[in-house]
């Protein structure tokens, strides 16, 4: 039977983890019968007690496991650590706030299988999406997408949505080598483009998390710096 692992990258996600245990249980039930479903939490040196909560999850749920890092690796390093512990055919990477509906996670997986795509990502700005994102974040997101299209020639409308699905073998080829935090998604999608892989976008009902730790000014500046640095490191390579 086909298999999929839901990978949740966690750094100080205590509130979201507590709030969403039931949601993840719903996801597990929704996938029953269509594939073998498991959950892997990558805990990235959190300081808020996330590790203890995740360990409790593993005690209560047979197919929920975790990997932990004593120091913060960032999203890129955390994903590399997680993938070293995944043996499923497909993976779905999701933010800990689980920003889309349960049936949209299932739709993402079924689209990957049906279309035989290397990746399927959620496009919050698709005409059929229903998106609740604060205006400032929406403006920043659209501006950043324009920058990514200009620098990396990636013809995708939403590289930064926190839910993406991949064939595991394809993702291993495209795992980030340089990106630490904000540019992980961009580097993965850029590597997929360079390797002529198929990436599809689908609509979903998306709700912006109320516990977001993104700081508009400082994190935007960090994001821009990382993006330019990534372009410099990948220019003319591979």
C-alpha positions in Angstrom: 0.0 0.0 0.0 1.1 3.6 -0.7 2.4 5.6 2.2 2.5 9.2 3.3 4.2 11.0 6.2 3.0 14.3 7.6 6.1 16.2 8.6 5.6 19.1 11.0 8.7 21.3 11.6 8.5 22.7 15.1 10.3 25.5 16.9 8.5 26.9 19.9 5.1 25.6 18.7 3.7 24.6 22.1 0.3 26.5 21.7 -0.3 25.1 18.2 0.7 21.6 19.2 -1.7 21.5 22.1 -4.5 23.1 20.0 -4.1 20.7 17.0 -3.7 17.2 18.4 -7.4 16.5 17.6 -7.0 18.0 14.1 -4.1 15.6 13.4 -6.2 12.7 14.7 -8.9 13.8 12.2 -6.2 13.8 9.4 -5.1 10.3 10.3 -8.7 9.1 10.1 -9.3 10.9 6.8 -6.3 9.1 5.2 -7.4 5.6 6.5 -8.0 3.2 3.6 -6.2 5.2 1.0 -2.6 4.8 2.3 -0.5 4.1 5.3 -0.4 7.4 7.2 2.2 8.5 9.8 3.3 11.7 11.5 6.8 12.9 12.1 7.5 16.0 14.3 10.9 17.6 13.8 11.5 19.5 17.1 14.2 22.1 16.5 15.7 23.0 19.9 12.5 24.6 21.2 12.6 26.5 24.6 8.8 26.5 25.3 8.2 22.9 26.2 7.3 21.7 22.7 9.6 18.7 23.1 7.7 17.4 26.1 4.3 17.8 24.3 5.6 15.9 21.2 7.0 13.1 23.3 3.5 12.8 24.9 2.0 12.5 21.4 4.4 9.7 20.6 3.3 7.9 23.7 -0.4 8.2 22.9 -0.3 7.5 19.1 1.3 4.5 17.5 2.2 6.1 14.2 3.4 9.5 15.5 7.1 9.8 16.0 9.6 12.6 16.5 13.2 13.6 16.0 14.9 16.3 18.1 17.8 18.6 17.7 19.6 20.1 20.8 20.5 23.2 18.8 18.4 25.1 16.3 18.9 24.0 12.8 16.4 26.2 11.1 13.7 25.0 8.7 16.2 23.8 6.0 18.4 21.9 8.5 15.3 20.6 10.3 13.9 19.2 7.1 17.1 17.4 6.2 17.0 15.8 9.7 13.4 14.8 9.3 14.0 13.3 5.8 16.7 11.1 7.2 14.0 9.5 9.3 11.2 9.1 6.6 10.7 6.0 4.5 7.2 6.8 3.1 6.5 7.1 -0.6 5.2 10.7 -0.2 5.5 13.4 2.4 3.4 16.4 3.3 5.2 19.3 5.0 2.9 21.4 7.1 3.2 24.3 9.5 2.2 23.4 13.0 -1.0 25.6 12.8 -2.4 23.3 10.1 -3.7 26.2 8.1 -5.8 24.3 5.6 -8.9 22.0 5.9 -8.6 18.3 6.5 -10.1 17.5 3.1 -7.6 19.8 1.4 -4.7 17.8 2.8 -6.3 14.7 1.4 -6.9 16.5 -2.0 -3.2 17.5 -2.1 -2.1 13.9 -1.6 -4.6 12.5 -4.1 -3.5 15.1 -6.7 0.1 14.0 -6.3 -0.9 10.3 -6.9 -3.3 11.0 -9.8 -1.0 13.4 -11.6 2.2 11.6 -10.7 3.6 15.0 -9.8 7.0 15.5 -8.0 5.4 18.2 -5.8 1.9 19.7 -5.2 1.7 23.0 -3.3 -1.1 25.1 -2.0 -1.7 28.4 -3.8 -3.4 30.8 -1.4 -4.0 33.2 -4.3 -5.7 30.8 -6.7 -9.0 32.1 -7.9 -10.7 29.1 -6.3 -9.0 29.5 -2.9 -10.6 31.0 0.1 -7.9 32.8 2.0 -7.9 34.6 5.3 -4.6 36.5 5.5 -4.0 39.9 7.0 -3.6 42.7 4.4 0.0 43.5 5.3 1.0 39.9 5.0 -0.8 39.5 1.7 1.0 42.6 0.3 4.4 41.3 1.5 3.6 37.8 0.1 2.7 39.1 -3.4 5.8 41.4 -3.4 8.1 38.5 -2.4 6.6 36.3 -5.0 7.5 38.9 -7.7 11.0 39.0 -6.3 11.3 35.2 -6.5 10.0 35.1 -10.0 12.6 37.7 -11.0 15.6 36.2 -9.3 15.0 32.5 -9.7 12.6 32.3 -12.7 10.2 30.1 -10.8 6.8 30.3 -12.5 4.7 29.6 -9.3 2.2 32.0 -7.7 2.8 31.0 -4.1 6.1 29.6 -3.0 5.7 30.4 0.7 2.5 28.7 1.7 3.1 26.4 4.7 1.7 23.2 3.2 3.4 21.3 0.4 3.4 17.7 -0.8 6.3 15.8 -2.4 7.3 12.5 -3.7 9.9 11.5 -1.2 12.6 10.5 -3.7 12.1 13.8 -5.6 12.4 15.8 -2.4 15.6 14.1 -1.5 17.1 15.3 -4.7 16.0 18.8 -4.0 16.7 19.1 -0.3 18.1 22.5 0.7 21.8 22.9 1.0 22.0 26.6 1.8 18.7 27.8 3.2 18.3 28.0 6.9 15.0 29.7 7.6 12.8 31.6 5.3 14.2 30.5 1.9 13.9 26.8 2.4 10.8 26.6 0.1 12.4 28.7 -2.5 15.6 26.6 -2.6 13.6 23.3 -2.9 11.4 24.6 -5.7 14.4 26.1 -7.5 16.2 22.7 -7.3 13.1 21.0 -8.6 13.0 23.5 -11.5 16.6 22.8 -12.3 16.0 19.1 -12.3 12.9 19.5 -14.6 10.5 18.1 -12.0 6.8 18.6 -12.2 5.3 21.0 -9.6 1.6 21.7 -9.5 -0.4 24.3 -7.6 -3.9 23.7 -6.2 -6.5 25.9 -4.4 -7.5 25.4 -0.8 -9.3 27.1 2.1 -6.4 28.7 4.0 -6.6 30.4 7.4 -3.6 32.5 8.6 -2.5 31.3 12.1 -3.2 33.6 15.0 0.0 32.4 16.8 2.3 33.5 14.0 5.7 34.7 15.2 6.6 36.6 12.0 7.7 40.1 12.8 6.8 42.3 9.9 9.9 44.6 9.7 12.8 42.6 11.1 11.8 39.2 9.6 11.1 40.8 6.2 14.6 42.3 6.2 16.1 38.9 7.2 14.0 37.2 4.5 15.3 39.6 1.8 18.9 39.2 2.9 18.6 35.4 2.9 16.9 35.4 -0.5 19.7 37.5 -2.1 22.4 35.3 -0.4 20.7 32.2 -1.8 20.6 33.6 -5.3 24.3 34.4 -5.0 25.1 30.8 -3.8 23.1 29.1 -6.5 24.0 31.4 -9.4 25.6 29.4 -12.2 25.6 26.1 -10.1 24.1 22.7 -10.7 
